Structure formats: structure tokens, C-alpha cells
Amino acid sequence: MPGLELAEVILAVIIGTLAAIVYSLRVLILLERRVASMEMNIQRMAGKIIKEEVLIEKVLKKKKSHLKRKRR
């Protein structure tokens, strides 16, 4: 056997290309999962920040109403 025939070379190239595509999809899925995890963490932090802001606004409103009562 002096070497590979043309059909075998073409088949090897096709199989190599398919393997590269599958590997790329695997990496893409892993990256997508990481991004989704980061998004969830950002949403949780944003929710906590919003709760804190609402609490601060309530406290400020109480202080303002309390100051208005003292002035009268």
C-alpha cells in the first residue's frame, strides 16, 4: 500500500472537520452556560440593590415627613 487513496483522504478530512465542529459546539455550550450563570448572578445583585434602594427611599420619606411635622 503506497499511500491513501483520494476517497480515504477526503473521508479523513470530512471526519476531521466534523470533529472540529462538535468540539466547537461543546466549547460554545460551556461558554453559554457560564454567561447564563453570570447573568443570574447579576440579576440577583440587581434585585438586592433595588431592595436596598426602596428601603433607603422609605427611610428618607419618613425623615422628610418627620421634619415637616417638627417645623409646624
N, C-alpha and C positions, 0 to 999 in steps of 0.2 A: 504494500500500500504506500504509494509515493506521497500522498497527501489527502486532504479533504476534498471531496467533490464540491462543486458550486452549490448544489442544493443543501449540503450539510453546513456550508459556511453561512448561507442565507438563513437556515434554520437556527444556527447558533446566534446570529445577530438578532433575529426576532426574539428568541428566548431571553437574550441579554437585555434587550430593550424592555420587554415585559417585566423582567425582574427589577429593572431600574424604576419603572412606573409604579410597581407595587411598593417598592421601598419609599419612593417619594410620597405616595399616598399615606403610608404609615407615619412618616415624619409630619406630614400635613395634619393628620388627625391628632397626633400628640401635641402639636403646637396649638391647634384649635381648642383642645381640652385645657391647655394652660391659659389661653386667653379667656376662655369661659370662666375659669376659676378666678382669674384676676378681675373680671367684670363682676362676679358675685361679691368679691371682697370690696370692690369699690362701691357697689350698691349698699352693702351693709354699713360701710363707713359713712356714706351719704345719708342713710337713714338715721344713724346716730347723731350726725351733725344737725340734721333737721330737727330731731327731738330736742337737742340742746338749744337750738335757736328759738324754738317755740317756748321752751322753759324760760329762757332769758327774756323774751318778749313779754311773757306773763308777769315776770318779776318787775320789769320796767314799767309796765302798765299799772301795777299795784303801787309802785313808788310814786308815779305821777299822780294817780288819784289820791294817794295819801297826802302828798304835798299840797294839792289843790284844797283838800279839806282843812289842812292846817292854816292856810292863808286866809280862809274865810273867818 
